[in-house]
Amino acid sequence: MITENKQLLFTVKDMKGEKLMSNFSDLDMLYDYEKDTSAAAAGYMTFSTKASDPDLITRYMQLAHEAGKVSEQTRKLIIKNGGIA
């Protein structure tokens, strides 16, 4: 499940505490997550076209469908947070 948090910022630091990357906002993280879920949906769909076992095809199609639903939820959160999806 995806939840909303308007004040979330991450700074990645190394073991010495030195900053490695810039800050990521909620919107940045949502864009990245949406990209990953869309890629997963496309990948599962592609796998389903390459499989020959009907049970495996069905499973890949189910996974593609679920990844697509998560991607849709993420796009709604992006829009809700003022982004463009």
Distance bins in CASP14 RR format, pairs under 12 A and 6 or more apart:
PFRMAT RR
TARGET T0000
AUTHOR 0000-0000-0000
RMODE 2
METHOD distances of the structure
MODEL  1
1 69 0 0 0 0 0 1 0 0 0 0 0
1 70 0 0 0 0 1 0 0 0 0 0 0
1 73 0 0 0 0 1 0 0 0 0 0 0
1 74 0 0 0 0 0 1 0 0 0 0 0
1 77 0 0 0 0 0 1 0 0 0 0 0
2 26 0 0 0 0 0 1 0 0 0 0 0
2 29 0 0 0 0 0 1 0 0 0 0 0
2 30 0 0 0 0 1 0 0 0 0 0 0
2 33 1 0 0 1 0 0 0 0 0 0 0
2 34 0 0 0 0 1 0 0 0 0 0 0
2 37 0 0 0 0 1 0 0 0 0 0 0
2 69 0 0 0 0 0 1 0 0 0 0 0
2 70 1 0 0 1 0 0 0 0 0 0 0
2 71 0 0 0 0 0 1 0 0 0 0 0
2 72 0 0 0 0 0 1 0 0 0 0 0
2 73 1 0 1 0 0 0 0 0 0 0 0
2 74 1 0 0 1 0 0 0 0 0 0 0
2 75 0 0 0 0 0 1 0 0 0 0 0
2 76 0 0 0 0 1 0 0 0 0 0 0
2 77 1 0 0 1 0 0 0 0 0 0 0
2 78 0 0 0 0 0 1 0 0 0 0 0
2 80 0 0 0 0 0 1 0 0 0 0 0
2 81 0 0 0 0 0 1 0 0 0 0 0
3 26 0 0 0 0 0 1 0 0 0 0 0
3 29 0 0 0 0 0 1 0 0 0 0 0
3 30 0 0 0 0 0 1 0 0 0 0 0
3 33 0 0 0 0 0 1 0 0 0 0 0
3 73 0 0 0 0 0 1 0 0 0 0 0
3 74 0 0 0 0 0 1 0 0 0 0 0
3 77 0 0 0 0 1 0 0 0 0 0 0
3 80 0 0 0 0 0 1 0 0 0 0 0
4 26 1 0 0 1 0 0 0 0 0 0 0
4 27 0 0 0 0 0 1 0 0 0 0 0
4 29 0 0 0 0 0 1 0 0 0 0 0
4 30 0 0 0 0 1 0 0 0 0 0 0
4 73 0 0 0 0 0 1 0 0 0 0 0
4 74 0 0 0 0 0 1 0 0 0 0 0
4 76 0 0 0 0 0 1 0 0 0 0 0
4 77 1 0 0 1 0 0 0 0 0 0 0
4 78 0 0 0 0 0 1 0 0 0 0 0
4 79 0 0 0 0 0 1 0 0 0 0 0
4 80 1 0 0 1 0 0 0 0 0 0 0
4 81 1 0 0 1 0 0 0 0 0 0 0
4 82 0 0 0 0 0 1 0 0 0 0 0
5 25 0 0 0 0 0 1 0 0 0 0 0
5 26 1 0 0 1 0 0 0 0 0 0 0
5 27 0 0 0 0 0 1 0 0 0 0 0
5 29 0 0 0 0 1 0 0 0 0 0 0
5 30 0 0 0 0 0 1 0 0 0 0 0
5 77 0 0 0 0 0 1 0 0 0 0 0
5 81 0 0 0 0 1 0 0 0 0 0 0
6 25 0 0 0 0 1 0 0 0 0 0 0
6 26 1 0 0 1 0 0 0 0 0 0 0
6 27 0 0 0 0 1 0 0 0 0 0 0
6 30 0 0 0 0 0 1 0 0 0 0 0
6 77 0 0 0 0 0 1 0 0 0 0 0
6 80 0 0 0 0 0 1 0 0 0 0 0
6 81 1 0 0 1 0 0 0 0 0 0 0
6 82 0 0 0 0 0 1 0 0 0 0 0
7 23 0 0 0 0 0 1 0 0 0 0 0
7 25 0 0 0 0 1 0 0 0 0 0 0
7 26 0 0 0 0 1 0 0 0 0 0 0
7 81 0 0 0 0 0 1 0 0 0 0 0
8 23 0 0 0 0 0 1 0 0 0 0 0
8 24 0 0 0 0 1 0 0 0 0 0 0
8 25 1 0 0 1 0 0 0 0 0 0 0
8 26 1 0 1 0 0 0 0 0 0 0 0
8 27 0 0 0 0 1 0 0 0 0 0 0
8 28 0 0 0 0 1 0 0 0 0 0 0
8 29 1 0 0 1 0 0 0 0 0 0 0
8 30 0 0 0 0 0 1 0 0 0 0 0
8 81 0 0 0 0 0 1 0 0 0 0 0
9 21 0 0 0 0 0 1 0 0 0 0 0
9 22 0 0 0 0 0 1 0 0 0 0 0
9 23 1 0 1 0 0 0 0 0 0 0 0
9 24 1 0 0 1 0 0 0 0 0 0 0
9 25 1 0 0 1 0 0 0 0 0 0 0
9 26 0 0 0 0 1 0 0 0 0 0 0
9 27 0 0 0 0 0 1 0 0 0 0 0
9 28 0 0 0 0 1 0 0 0 0 0 0
9 29 0 0 0 0 1 0 0 0 0 0 0
10 19 0 0 0 0 0 1 0 0 0 0 0
10 20 0 0 0 0 0 1 0 0 0 0 0
10 21 0 0 0 0 1 0 0 0 0 0 0
10 22 0 0 0 0 1 0 0 0 0 0 0
10 23 1 0 0 1 0 0 0 0 0 0 0
10 24 1 0 1 0 0 0 0 0 0 0 0
10 25 0 0 0 0 1 0 0 0 0 0 0
10 26 0 0 0 0 1 0 0 0 0 0 0
10 28 0 0 0 0 1 0 0 0 0 0 0
10 29 1 0 0 1 0 0 0 0 0 0 0
10 32 0 0 0 0 0 1 0 0 0 0 0
11 17 0 0 0 0 1 0 0 0 0 0 0
11 18 0 0 0 0 0 1 0 0 0 0 0
11 19 1 0 1 0 0 0 0 0 0 0 0
11 20 0 0 0 0 1 0 0 0 0 0 0
11 21 1 0 0 1 0 0 0 0 0 0 0
11 22 1 0 0 1 0 0 0 0 0 0 0
11 23 1 0 1 0 0 0 0 0 0 0 0
11 24 0 0 0 0 1 0 0 0 0 0 0
11 25 0 0 0 0 0 1 0 0 0 0 0
12 18 0 0 0 0 0 1 0 0 0 0 0
12 19 1 0 0 1 0 0 0 0 0 0 0
12 20 1 0 1 0 0 0 0 0 0 0 0
12 21 1 0 1 0 0 0 0 0 0 0 0
12 22 0 0 0 0 1 0 0 0 0 0 0
12 23 0 0 0 0 1 0 0 0 0 0 0
12 24 0 0 0 0 1 0 0 0 0 0 0
13 19 1 0 1 0 0 0 0 0 0 0 0
13 20 1 0 0 1 0 0 0 0 0 0 0
13 21 0 0 0 0 1 0 0 0 0 0 0
13 22 0 0 0 0 0 1 0 0 0 0 0
13 23 0 0 0 0 0 1 0 0 0 0 0
14 20 1 0 1 0 0 0 0 0 0 0 0
14 21 0 0 0 0 0 1 0 0 0 0 0
21 28 0 0 0 0 0 1 0 0 0 0 0
22 28 0 0 0 0 1 0 0 0 0 0 0
23 29 0 0 0 0 0 1 0 0 0 0 0
24 30 0 0 0 0 1 0 0 0 0 0 0
24 31 0 0 0 0 1 0 0 0 0 0 0
24 32 1 0 0 1 0 0 0 0 0 0 0
24 33 0 0 0 0 0 1 0 0 0 0 0
25 31 0 0 0 0 1 0 0 0 0 0 0
25 32 0 0 0 0 0 1 0 0 0 0 0
25 78 0 0 0 0 0 1 0 0 0 0 0
25 81 0 0 0 0 1 0 0 0 0 0 0
25 82 0 0 0 0 0 1 0 0 0 0 0
25 83 0 0 0 0 0 1 0 0 0 0 0
26 32 0 0 0 0 0 1 0 0 0 0 0
26 33 0 0 0 0 0 1 0 0 0 0 0
26 74 0 0 0 0 0 1 0 0 0 0 0
26 77 0 0 0 0 1 0 0 0 0 0 0
26 78 0 0 0 0 1 0 0 0 0 0 0
26 80 0 0 0 0 0 1 0 0 0 0 0
26 81 1 0 1 0 0 0 0 0 0 0 0
26 82 0 0 0 0 0 1 0 0 0 0 0
26 83 0 0 0 0 0 1 0 0 0 0 0
27 33 0 0 0 0 0 1 0 0 0 0 0
27 34 0 0 0 0 0 1 0 0 0 0 0
27 74 0 0 0 0 0 1 0 0 0 0 0
27 77 0 0 0 0 1 0 0 0 0 0 0
27 78 1 0 0 1 0 0 0 0 0 0 0
27 79 0 0 0 0 0 1 0 0 0 0 0
27 80 0 0 0 0 0 1 0 0 0 0 0
27 81 1 0 1 0 0 0 0 0 0 0 0
27 82 1 0 0 1 0 0 0 0 0 0 0
27 83 1 0 1 0 0 0 0 0 0 0 0
27 84 0 0 0 0 1 0 0 0 0 0 0
27 85 0 0 0 0 0 1 0 0 0 0 0
28 34 0 0 0 0 0 1 0 0 0 0 0
28 35 0 0 0 0 0 1 0 0 0 0 0
28 78 0 0 0 0 0 1 0 0 0 0 0
28 81 0 0 0 0 0 1 0 0 0 0 0
28 83 0 0 0 0 0 1 0 0 0 0 0
29 35 0 0 0 0 0 1 0 0 0 0 0
29 36 0 0 0 0 0 1 0 0 0 0 0
29 74 0 0 0 0 1 0 0 0 0 0 0
29 77 0 0 0 0 0 1 0 0 0 0 0
29 78 0 0 0 0 0 1 0 0 0 0 0
29 81 0 0 0 0 0 1 0 0 0 0 0
30 36 0 0 0 0 0 1 0 0 0 0 0
30 37 0 0 0 0 0 1 0 0 0 0 0
30 70 0 0 0 0 0 1 0 0 0 0 0
30 71 0 0 0 0 0 1 0 0 0 0 0
30 73 0 0 0 0 0 1 0 0 0 0 0
30 74 1 0 1 0 0 0 0 0 0 0 0
30 75 0 0 0 0 1 0 0 0 0 0 0
30 76 0 0 0 0 1 0 0 0 0 0 0
30 77 1 0 1 0 0 0 0 0 0 0 0
30 78 1 0 1 0 0 0 0 0 0 0 0
30 79 0 0 0 0 1 0 0 0 0 0 0
30 80 0 0 0 0 1 0 0 0 0 0 0
30 81 1 0 0 1 0 0 0 0 0 0 0
30 82 0 0 0 0 0 1 0 0 0 0 0
30 83 0 0 0 0 1 0 0 0 0 0 0
30 84 0 0 0 0 0 1 0 0 0 0 0
30 85 0 0 0 0 1 0 0 0 0 0 0
31 37 0 0 0 0 0 1 0 0 0 0 0
31 38 0 0 0 0 0 1 0 0 0 0 0
31 71 0 0 0 0 0 1 0 0 0 0 0
31 74 0 0 0 0 1 0 0 0 0 0 0
31 75 0 0 0 0 1 0 0 0 0 0 0
31 77 0 0 0 0 0 1 0 0 0 0 0
31 78 1 0 0 1 0 0 0 0 0 0 0
31 79 0 0 0 0 0 1 0 0 0 0 0
31 81 0 0 0 0 0 1 0 0 0 0 0
31 82 0 0 0 0 0 1 0 0 0 0 0
31 83 0 0 0 0 1 0 0 0 0 0 0
31 84 0 0 0 0 1 0 0 0 0 0 0
31 85 0 0 0 0 1 0 0 0 0 0 0
32 38 0 0 0 0 0 1 0 0 0 0 0
32 39 0 0 0 0 0 1 0 0 0 0 0
32 74 0 0 0 0 1 0 0 0 0 0 0
32 78 0 0 0 0 0 1 0 0 0 0 0
33 39 0 0 0 0 0 1 0 0 0 0 0
33 40 0 0 0 0 0 1 0 0 0 0 0
33 67 0 0 0 0 0 1 0 0 0 0 0
33 70 0 0 0 0 1 0 0 0 0 0 0
33 71 0 0 0 0 1 0 0 0 0 0 0
33 73 0 0 0 0 1 0 0 0 0 0 0
33 74 1 0 1 0 0 0 0 0 0 0 0
33 75 0 0 0 0 0 1 0 0 0 0 0
33 77 0 0 0 0 1 0 0 0 0 0 0
33 78 0 0 0 0 1 0 0 0 0 0 0
33 85 0 0 0 0 0 1 0 0 0 0 0
34 40 0 0 0 0 0 1 0 0 0 0 0
34 41 0 0 0 0 0 1 0 0 0 0 0
34 67 0 0 0 0 0 1 0 0 0 0 0
34 68 0 0 0 0 0 1 0 0 0 0 0
34 70 0 0 0 0 1 0 0 0 0 0 0
34 71 1 0 1 0 0 0 0 0 0 0 0
34 72 0 0 0 0 1 0 0 0 0 0 0
34 73 0 0 0 0 1 0 0 0 0 0 0
34 74 1 0 1 0 0 0 0 0 0 0 0
34 75 1 0 1 0 0 0 0 0 0 0 0
34 76 0 0 0 0 0 1 0 0 0 0 0
34 77 0 0 0 0 1 0 0 0 0 0 0
34 78 1 0 0 1 0 0 0 0 0 0 0
34 79 0 0 0 0 0 1 0 0 0 0 0
34 81 0 0 0 0 0 1 0 0 0 0 0
34 83 0 0 0 0 0 1 0 0 0 0 0
34 84 0 0 0 0 0 1 0 0 0 0 0
34 85 1 0 0 1 0 0 0 0 0 0 0
35 41 0 0 0 0 0 1 0 0 0 0 0
35 42 0 0 0 0 0 1 0 0 0 0 0
35 67 0 0 0 0 0 1 0 0 0 0 0
35 71 0 0 0 0 1 0 0 0 0 0 0
35 74 0 0 0 0 1 0 0 0 0 0 0
35 75 0 0 0 0 0 1 0 0 0 0 0
35 78 0 0 0 0 0 1 0 0 0 0 0
35 85 0 0 0 0 0 1 0 0 0 0 0
36 42 0 0 0 0 0 1 0 0 0 0 0
36 43 0 0 0 0 0 1 0 0 0 0 0
36 67 0 0 0 0 1 0 0 0 0 0 0
36 68 0 0 0 0 0 1 0 0 0 0 0
36 70 0 0 0 0 1 0 0 0 0 0 0
36 71 0 0 0 0 1 0 0 0 0 0 0
36 74 0 0 0 0 1 0 0 0 0 0 0
37 43 0 0 0 0 0 1 0 0 0 0 0
37 44 0 0 0 0 0 1 0 0 0 0 0
37 63 0 0 0 0 0 1 0 0 0 0 0
37 64 0 0 0 0 0 1 0 0 0 0 0
37 65 0 0 0 0 0 1 0 0 0 0 0
37 66 0 0 0 0 1 0 0 0 0 0 0
37 67 1 0 1 0 0 0 0 0 0 0 0
37 68 1 0 0 1 0 0 0 0 0 0 0
37 69 0 0 0 0 1 0 0 0 0 0 0
37 70 1 0 1 0 0 0 0 0 0 0 0
37 71 1 0 1 0 0 0 0 0 0 0 0
37 72 0 0 0 0 1 0 0 0 0 0 0
37 73 0 0 0 0 1 0 0 0 0 0 0
37 74 1 0 0 1 0 0 0 0 0 0 0
37 75 0 0 0 0 1 0 0 0 0 0 0
37 77 0 0 0 0 0 1 0 0 0 0 0
37 78 0 0 0 0 0 1 0 0 0 0 0
37 85 0 0 0 0 0 1 0 0 0 0 0
38 44 0 0 0 0 0 1 0 0 0 0 0
38 45 0 0 0 0 0 1 0 0 0 0 0
38 64 0 0 0 0 0 1 0 0 0 0 0
38 67 1 0 0 1 0 0 0 0 0 0 0
38 68 1 0 0 1 0 0 0 0 0 0 0
38 69 0 0 0 0 0 1 0 0 0 0 0
38 70 0 0 0 0 1 0 0 0 0 0 0
38 71 1 0 1 0 0 0 0 0 0 0 0
38 72 0 0 0 0 1 0 0 0 0 0 0
38 74 0 0 0 0 1 0 0 0 0 0 0
38 75 0 0 0 0 1 0 0 0 0 0 0
38 78 0 0 0 0 0 1 0 0 0 0 0
38 85 0 0 0 0 0 1 0 0 0 0 0
39 45 0 0 0 0 0 1 0 0 0 0 0
39 46 0 0 0 0 0 1 0 0 0 0 0
39 64 0 0 0 0 0 1 0 0 0 0 0
39 67 0 0 0 0 1 0 0 0 0 0 0
39 68 0 0 0 0 0 1 0 0 0 0 0
39 70 0 0 0 0 0 1 0 0 0 0 0
39 71 0 0 0 0 1 0 0 0 0 0 0
40 46 0 0 0 0 0 1 0 0 0 0 0
40 47 0 0 0 0 0 1 0 0 0 0 0
40 60 0 0 0 0 0 1 0 0 0 0 0
40 63 1 0 0 1 0 0 0 0 0 0 0
40 64 0 0 0 0 1 0 0 0 0 0 0
40 65 0 0 0 0 0 1 0 0 0 0 0
40 66 0 0 0 0 1 0 0 0 0 0 0
40 67 1 0 1 0 0 0 0 0 0 0 0
40 68 0 0 0 0 1 0 0 0 0 0 0
40 69 0 0 0 0 0 1 0 0 0 0 0
40 70 0 0 0 0 1 0 0 0 0 0 0
40 71 0 0 0 0 1 0 0 0 0 0 0
40 74 0 0 0 0 0 1 0 0 0 0 0
41 47 0 0 0 0 0 1 0 0 0 0 0
41 48 0 0 0 0 0 1 0 0 0 0 0
41 60 0 0 0 0 0 1 0 0 0 0 0
41 61 0 0 0 0 0 1 0 0 0 0 0
41 62 0 0 0 0 0 1 0 0 0 0 0
41 63 0 0 0 0 1 0 0 0 0 0 0
41 64 1 0 1 0 0 0 0 0 0 0 0
41 65 1 0 0 1 0 0 0 0 0 0 0
41 66 0 0 0 0 1 0 0 0 0 0 0
41 67 1 1 0 0 0 0 0 0 0 0 0
41 68 1 0 1 0 0 0 0 0 0 0 0
41 69 0 0 0 0 1 0 0 0 0 0 0
41 70 0 0 0 0 1 0 0 0 0 0 0
41 71 1 0 1 0 0 0 0 0 0 0 0
41 72 0 0 0 0 1 0 0 0 0 0 0
41 74 0 0 0 0 0 1 0 0 0 0 0
42 48 0 0 0 0 0 1 0 0 0 0 0
42 49 0 0 0 0 0 1 0 0 0 0 0
42 60 0 0 0 0 0 1 0 0 0 0 0
42 63 0 0 0 0 0 1 0 0 0 0 0
42 64 1 0 0 1 0 0 0 0 0 0 0
42 67 0 0 0 0 1 0 0 0 0 0 0
42 68 0 0 0 0 1 0 0 0 0 0 0
42 71 0 0 0 0 1 0 0 0 0 0 0
43 49 0 0 0 0 1 0 0 0 0 0 0
43 50 0 0 0 0 0 1 0 0 0 0 0
43 60 0 0 0 0 1 0 0 0 0 0 0
43 61 0 0 0 0 0 1 0 0 0 0 0
43 63 0 0 0 0 1 0 0 0 0 0 0
43 64 1 0 0 1 0 0 0 0 0 0 0
43 67 0 0 0 0 1 0 0 0 0 0 0
43 68 0 0 0 0 0 1 0 0 0 0 0
44 50 0 0 0 0 0 1 0 0 0 0 0
44 51 0 0 0 0 0 1 0 0 0 0 0
44 56 0 0 0 0 0 1 0 0 0 0 0
44 57 0 0 0 0 0 1 0 0 0 0 0
44 58 0 0 0 0 0 1 0 0 0 0 0
44 59 0 0 0 0 1 0 0 0 0 0 0
44 60 1 0 1 0 0 0 0 0 0 0 0
44 61 1 0 0 1 0 0 0 0 0 0 0
44 62 0 0 0 0 1 0 0 0 0 0 0
44 63 1 0 1 0 0 0 0 0 0 0 0
44 64 1 1 0 0 0 0 0 0 0 0 0
44 65 0 0 0 0 1 0 0 0 0 0 0
44 66 0 0 0 0 1 0 0 0 0 0 0
44 67 1 0 0 1 0 0 0 0 0 0 0
44 68 0 0 0 0 1 0 0 0 0 0 0
44 70 0 0 0 0 0 1 0 0 0 0 0
44 71 0 0 0 0 0 1 0 0 0 0 0
45 51 0 0 0 0 0 1 0 0 0 0 0
45 57 0 0 0 0 0 1 0 0 0 0 0
45 60 1 0 0 1 0 0 0 0 0 0 0
45 61 1 0 0 1 0 0 0 0 0 0 0
45 62 0 0 0 0 0 1 0 0 0 0 0
45 63 0 0 0 0 1 0 0 0 0 0 0
45 64 1 0 1 0 0 0 0 0 0 0 0
45 65 0 0 0 0 1 0 0 0 0 0 0
45 66 0 0 0 0 0 1 0 0 0 0 0
45 67 0 0 0 0 1 0 0 0 0 0 0
45 68 0 0 0 0 1 0 0 0 0 0 0
46 57 0 0 0 0 0 1 0 0 0 0 0
46 60 0 0 0 0 1 0 0 0 0 0 0
46 61 0 0 0 0 0 1 0 0 0 0 0
46 63 0 0 0 0 0 1 0 0 0 0 0
46 64 0 0 0 0 1 0 0 0 0 0 0
46 67 0 0 0 0 0 1 0 0 0 0 0
47 53 0 0 0 0 0 1 0 0 0 0 0
47 56 0 0 0 0 1 0 0 0 0 0 0
47 57 0 0 0 0 1 0 0 0 0 0 0
47 58 0 0 0 0 0 1 0 0 0 0 0
47 59 0 0 0 0 1 0 0 0 0 0 0
47 60 1 0 1 0 0 0 0 0 0 0 0
47 61 0 0 0 0 1 0 0 0 0 0 0
47 62 0 0 0 0 0 1 0 0 0 0 0
47 63 0 0 0 0 1 0 0 0 0 0 0
47 64 0 0 0 0 1 0 0 0 0 0 0
47 67 0 0 0 0 0 1 0 0 0 0 0
48 54 0 0 0 0 0 1 0 0 0 0 0
48 55 0 0 0 0 0 1 0 0 0 0 0
48 56 1 0 0 1 0 0 0 0 0 0 0
48 57 1 0 1 0 0 0 0 0 0 0 0
48 58 0 0 0 0 1 0 0 0 0 0 0
48 59 0 0 0 0 1 0 0 0 0 0 0
48 60 1 1 0 0 0 0 0 0 0 0 0
48 61 1 0 1 0 0 0 0 0 0 0 0
48 62 0 0 0 0 1 0 0 0 0 0 0
48 63 0 0 0 0 1 0 0 0 0 0 0
48 64 1 0 0 1 0 0 0 0 0 0 0
48 65 0 0 0 0 0 1 0 0 0 0 0
48 67 0 0 0 0 0 1 0 0 0 0 0
49 56 0 0 0 0 0 1 0 0 0 0 0
49 57 0 0 0 0 1 0 0 0 0 0 0
49 60 0 0 0 0 1 0 0 0 0 0 0
49 61 0 0 0 0 1 0 0 0 0 0 0
49 64 0 0 0 0 0 1 0 0 0 0 0
50 56 0 0 0 0 1 0 0 0 0 0 0
50 57 0 0 0 0 1 0 0 0 0 0 0
50 60 0 0 0 0 1 0 0 0 0 0 0
51 57 1 0 1 0 0 0 0 0 0 0 0
51 58 0 0 0 0 1 0 0 0 0 0 0
51 59 0 0 0 0 1 0 0 0 0 0 0
51 60 1 0 0 1 0 0 0 0 0 0 0
51 61 0 0 0 0 1 0 0 0 0 0 0
51 63 0 0 0 0 0 1 0 0 0 0 0
52 60 0 0 0 0 0 1 0 0 0 0 0
53 59 0 0 0 0 1 0 0 0 0 0 0
53 60 0 0 0 0 1 0 0 0 0 0 0
54 60 0 0 0 0 0 1 0 0 0 0 0
54 61 0 0 0 0 0 1 0 0 0 0 0
55 61 0 0 0 0 0 1 0 0 0 0 0
55 62 0 0 0 0 0 1 0 0 0 0 0
56 62 0 0 0 0 0 1 0 0 0 0 0
56 63 0 0 0 0 0 1 0 0 0 0 0
57 63 0 0 0 0 0 1 0 0 0 0 0
57 64 0 0 0 0 0 1 0 0 0 0 0
58 64 0 0 0 0 0 1 0 0 0 0 0
58 65 0 0 0 0 0 1 0 0 0 0 0
59 65 0 0 0 0 0 1 0 0 0 0 0
59 66 0 0 0 0 0 1 0 0 0 0 0
60 66 0 0 0 0 0 1 0 0 0 0 0
60 67 0 0 0 0 0 1 0 0 0 0 0
61 67 0 0 0 0 0 1 0 0 0 0 0
61 68 0 0 0 0 0 1 0 0 0 0 0
62 68 0 0 0 0 0 1 0 0 0 0 0
62 69 0 0 0 0 0 1 0 0 0 0 0
63 69 0 0 0 0 0 1 0 0 0 0 0
63 70 0 0 0 0 0 1 0 0 0 0 0
64 70 0 0 0 0 0 1 0 0 0 0 0
64 71 0 0 0 0 0 1 0 0 0 0 0
65 71 0 0 0 0 0 1 0 0 0 0 0
65 72 0 0 0 0 0 1 0 0 0 0 0
66 72 0 0 0 0 0 1 0 0 0 0 0
66 73 0 0 0 0 0 1 0 0 0 0 0
67 73 0 0 0 0 0 1 0 0 0 0 0
67 74 0 0 0 0 0 1 0 0 0 0 0
68 74 0 0 0 0 1 0 0 0 0 0 0
68 75 0 0 0 0 1 0 0 0 0 0 0
69 75 0 0 0 0 0 1 0 0 0 0 0
69 76 0 0 0 0 0 1 0 0 0 0 0
70 76 0 0 0 0 0 1 0 0 0 0 0
70 77 0 0 0 0 0 1 0 0 0 0 0
71 77 0 0 0 0 0 1 0 0 0 0 0
71 78 0 0 0 0 0 1 0 0 0 0 0
71 85 0 0 0 0 1 0 0 0 0 0 0
72 78 0 0 0 0 0 1 0 0 0 0 0
72 79 0 0 0 0 0 1 0 0 0 0 0
72 85 0 0 0 0 1 0 0 0 0 0 0
73 79 0 0 0 0 0 1 0 0 0 0 0
73 80 0 0 0 0 0 1 0 0 0 0 0
73 85 0 0 0 0 0 1 0 0 0 0 0
74 80 0 0 0 0 0 1 0 0 0 0 0
74 81 0 0 0 0 0 1 0 0 0 0 0
74 83 0 0 0 0 0 1 0 0 0 0 0
74 85 1 0 0 1 0 0 0 0 0 0 0
75 81 0 0 0 0 0 1 0 0 0 0 0
75 82 0 0 0 0 0 1 0 0 0 0 0
75 83 0 0 0 0 1 0 0 0 0 0 0
75 84 0 0 0 0 1 0 0 0 0 0 0
75 85 1 1 0 0 0 0 0 0 0 0 0
76 82 0 0 0 0 0 1 0 0 0 0 0
76 83 0 0 0 0 0 1 0 0 0 0 0
76 85 1 0 0 1 0 0 0 0 0 0 0
77 83 0 0 0 0 1 0 0 0 0 0 0
77 85 0 0 0 0 1 0 0 0 0 0 0
78 84 1 0 0 1 0 0 0 0 0 0 0
78 85 1 0 1 0 0 0 0 0 0 0 0
79 85 1 0 1 0 0 0 0 0 0 0 0
END
